[in-house]
Amino acid sequence: MAGSESSVTRSARLGLRATPEQEAVLRRAADVAHKSLTDFILDSACRAAEQTLLDQRLFMVSGSQYQALMDLLEQPERANDGLRDLFSRKSPWNAG
């Protein structure tokens, strides 16, 4: 997703303001990458956005932390009134 697609029509307009120093750095980097300023900013922003989203799903743990998690998962289940209550409710998108 981070790469630009030249065959895709762009219809959303994003506005941003930058200091002259920020603009100069972005323009220099875009030139070095042989991209337009727009393509460079969009590609960079999409990569950062994807990484931010991945950081919400992927996390790294040590071997001992992983083993502790596996040990917890192997334990027999215990009653959990809070989860029982939560799963007994209709989901908001099905509540209508």
Secondary structure, 3 states (H helix, E strand, C coil): CCCCCCCCCCCCCCCCCCCHHHHHHHHHHHHHCCCCHHHHHHHHHHHHHHHHHHHCCCCCCCHHHHHHHHHHHHCCCCCCHHHHHHHHCCCHHHCC
